[in-house]
Amino acid sequence: MGAGKTTVGRALAKKLNRRFIDSDHEIEARTGASIPLIFEIEGEEGFRQREAEVIRDLTAQQGIILATGGGAILRPENRECLKAGGVVIYLRASIANILQRTSHDKSRPLLQTADPRARLEELSRVREPLYLEVADMVIETGRPNVQSLVQTILTELERLSGPAPAPVRPDA
């Protein structure tokens, strides 16, 4: 939450000439309801079920850049789909940065509490080990700008996949 998944994901997709999909936006498109409204009507469990269905569908697609909500990692089936579906990038942000980025955003149901910092610390304690379990790379989002983050990701992707093979030339 507030780590820059959508912003960085869009920029990375543009650089790689891929389609960007945000799972939360996909849930809203499929239901015709906002995430806060789904939480209000169905509770977190109802939302997480919808989220699992969308992630299952989206991770079966090829050639996309997918950003998931921060809590998607909580369900084992989501972790399995993400790990099997491609390279998983964990954009890690400090609690202070997340608070700064989300302080005026009322569309985040899990932060509608008297103590958002304590809530974020608890979410981080539970989620961090799960993020690390599935991540192929961890990218710190503190200071660098979006383009710098995208370049770091591209460098790491190249490192993970190895250098591109040299073109084959027929003997003359």
N, C-alpha and C positions, 0 to 999 in steps of 0.2 A: 504494500500500500504506500503510494507516494514515492516509490523508488525510481520512477521514470520509465516503467515498462512500455507504456503506450507511446511516449515521445521517442524513446530510443528505438522501440520496435518499428515505428513508422519510418524513421530515418534509415534504419538497417535494411528494411524491405525495399526502400527506394534505391539504396546503394546496390543491392543485390538483384534488383528488378524482379521482386517477388511481391505477392499480395500479402498485405498485413491484415490480420484479424485479431480483434480484442474479444476474448470470450465473454466478458461482461456485456459488451455491446451486442454480441450475437444473442445472448439470453434476452436482452431487452427487445431486440428485433423479433425474436420468435414468440415472445409472450405479449408484446405490446404494452409492457409495464416496466417502470423503472426498477432498478435494484432496490432502492429504499422501500418502494411499494411492495415488492415481492417479499422482502424481509418482514414488513408490517403484516401482511396477510398470511403468509405461509411460515414465517419464522425462518431462522437460519437453516434448519434442517431441510425445509422445503426448497429453499434457495440452493443448498448444496446438492440436492438431488438433481435439480435442473442443470446446475453447473456440470455435474458428472456426465450427464447425457450429452451436453454440448461439447465437452472436452473429448469424449469418446469419438464423436462425429468428426471434430476438427483435426484430431491427431491422426486420423485415417487419411487425411488429405496430404498430397505431396506439394512441395514447392511453395509453402506459405511460411510466414513469420507469425507466430501465435503468442499473444500476451494473455496470460491468465490472471484472474484475481489472486491476491495474496493468500487466500485461504483454500484455494483449489488443492493445494498440496496435502491437506488434512486427510483426504480419502485415499486409501491404498490403491483403489482402481485408477484414480487420477494419476498417481505417481507412476503406476505401471504404464499407462497410456503415454504419458509424457516421455518417459525414458525410452519406450519402444518407438515413439513417433519421430525422433530426431534428436538434435543437439539441444540440451537444456542449458540455458544461461540464467544464472541467478544474479540479478542486479541487487547488490546489498547496499543499503543506506543506513546511516546511523539514526537512532531514535530522534535526535535533535533535528536532523534534516527532514525526517518524515513529518515531525510536528510542524516545522516551518512550512513545508509544502502543502500540508493538509489543514492548517489551522482555520481557514475560512471556508472549507468545503463541507457543506452540510449534507452531501450526498453519500457519505460514508457511514453506514449504519453502525458499524462496530466502534466508531469513535464518538458516538452521541452519548457521552458519559461525563460525569463530573470530573474525572481525572484521565484525560486522554493519554498522558504520558504513562501512567501505571498500566493502562489497557494495552498500549503498544509494547511495553516491556514484557507483559504476560504473553501477548501474541508472539513476540520474538522468541521468548523462552521455549514455547511449544513448537513453533514453526522452523526455527533455524536448523535444528538437526534434520528435519525432513527436507528442507531446501538443499542442504549439503548432501543428503542421500542420493538425490536425483541429478544434481548439477554436474554437467561436464566442465563447466567453468564458472568461476565466481568473479564478478566485476564490481569493484567498489565505485559507487556513484557520487561520492562526496563532492569533490571540487571540479573535476573535468567537465567541459561543456559537452553537448550532445555529439558533436562531430568527433571529438577526441574519444569519447566512449565507443562510438561506432568503429573508429579506426582500431581501437584496442580489441574489440570483438572480432573484427576481420582478421587481425593478426593472430589471435588465438584460434580462430576457425582454421586458418591456414596451417597453424602448428598442429592442430588435432588431425587434420586430414592429410598432412604432408604436402610437399610441393606438387604443383600440377605436373603431370608427365610431359616430357618434351614431345613436340610434334614429330610424327613419324614421316620421314622423307624417303621417297623411293631412291634407290641408287641410280645415278645418272649413267 
